[in-house]
Amino acid sequence: MIVVNLDTQDSILLRSNDTSFRVLYYILLQRDPRNNIWYADFENKELICNELNISMPAMAKILASLHEREILIRLSKGKYQLPDYFLDC
């Protein structure tokens, strides 16, 4: 098991060479902690793109990658959930 701290800029997710894990860091910060839902609206995606200096098409590919790896579960258009087993709150 790997524990990831979100309250520090020294998070293992931010230190990763994999951009999708850096995106995941910001998704975890933006999610609704009560139900582990993240809304992929323009504002949330734009904040992540600006923070990591990536384009919207790159962001779309990263979200698809996280979905394929079953880190994000698509509930509907623009609405994702992180699996319960993925988070230990």
Residue, then its C-alpha position, 0 to 999 in steps of 0.5 A: m500500500i502507498v500512502v499519499n499526502l495531499d496537504t504537501q507540495d512534496s507529494i509522491l504524486l507530484r514527484s512522479n514522472d507520469t503526468s497522469f499521476r500529477v493530474l490525479y493529485y489535483i483531482l484528489l484535491q478537487r473531489d467531493p470527499r463525501n462521495n469521492i466524485w470529481y466533476a470534470d467541468f471546464e473550470n476544474k480541468e482548466l485549473i489543472c491544465n494551467e497548474l501543470n502547463i498541459s493542453m486540454p487535448a492532453m488532459a483528455k488523454i490523461l483522463a482516458s488513461l486514468h479511466e483505462r487503469e480503473i483509477l477513475i470510474r466514469l459515471s456520466k459525461g463530466k462526472y467521475q468517481l474514484p473507487d472506494y478501495f483506492l481511498d482510505c479516508 
